[in-house]
Amino acid sequence: MSDDLKRRAAEAALAYVEDGMRLGLGTGSTTTHFVALLGRRVAEGLDVACVATSEATAQLARKAGIALTTLDDTPELDLTVDGADEIGPALALIKGGGGALLREKMVAYASNRMIVIADAGKQVVELGAFPVPIEVVGFGLTATALAVERAAIELGLSVALDLRERDGKPFATDGGHRILDASFGRIPDPEALAKRLAEIPGVVEHGLFLGFADLALVASRDGVAKIEA
């Protein structure tokens, strides 16, 4: 059922895509549906130019016949469609479960509008059940992890850090960085945590997306709900 709901949310997002748009394509299981559906529209004659937020999404887009551009060649986008790991109040998001948070945030920042697509299980009353991905440089990883722990403690948060692995080796992002998955538990003040994480030199980017999304399309058995920021 969850996969079907993801597809329904992706279908709803297509209504916001217009001919000639410059689009940002997110990363993850829900946006995989969106890319496939967009590819069908392109095959029917829709003209769009897209920036992919990951090499995985770029590969899917090419297979679907979608024209790709880069953020250098197309630095201003009309719309980004992306998923989320958690959707909290005021459309505060946790993203990065797919490991593309840096590029996702850059593409979202370059867009006039961001639409989040998700199943209803991603909507929460308060952020924090899903670990916050933190993209970090490999150099001084232990020092960076200690700094994250200190920041959490100073904010009154619990914290447990796990270095993300894949196939028994440290996971590497498309930019060659590592990811610390930080379990903070309840995050009553996401803005304060985001600010503290951004101040740590070894942190490249964090998965708290605050003030980015304009609209969320959340699919449940009752239909697709539109949630505005």
C-alpha positions, 0 to 999 in steps of 0.5 A: 500500500505504501508504494501505491500511495507514493505513486498517487502523490507523484501523480498529483505533483504532475498537475503542477508541471507546465510545458517549458519548465525548468525542474529539479528532480529529487532523490528517493523512492517516491520521486522515482515514481515521479520521474517515471511518470514525468518520462511518460509525459515527455514522451507525449510531447512535454518540454522540460529541462531537469536538474537531477539531485543525484547520479541515481536520479540522473540515470533514471531520468535518462532512461525515461527520456528526460532532458537533463541540464546542470545547475551551472547551465540552469542556475534558476529553476521553476519547480523542484519535486522531491520526497521527504523522510519526515514532514513536520509542522510548517513543512519543516522536513528531514531529508537525506535518507537517500544520501543526496541531501547536499544536492537536494538542498542546493537544487531546492534553494535554486527553485522558485517553488518546492513541492514535497511528495510523500505517503501519509506515514511521513507526516509527524507532529514533531520532527525527530523519529527519523535520524537527521542525516549529516553530510560530513567530510572524511577528514577529522570525522571523529572531531566532527562527530564529537562537535555534533554530540556537544551541540546536541547536549547543549541544546538539551537533546539526546544524541546517538550517531551512526556512520552510514555504511553500504556493503560493509563500507562507509557510504560515500555521497556523490560528492565523496563525503560521509554521512552521520545519521544522528538520532536526536529523538524529539526535536522541539526547536529544529531552527536552533539545531540547524543553526548549531550544525551549520556552525560546525566546520566539518559539517558540509550540510544537514538534513533539516530542510526548514523554509524550503517547501511551499506545498506537500502532497501527502497521499493516504487511503482517503486521497491526496491532501494538500498542505501549504507552508 
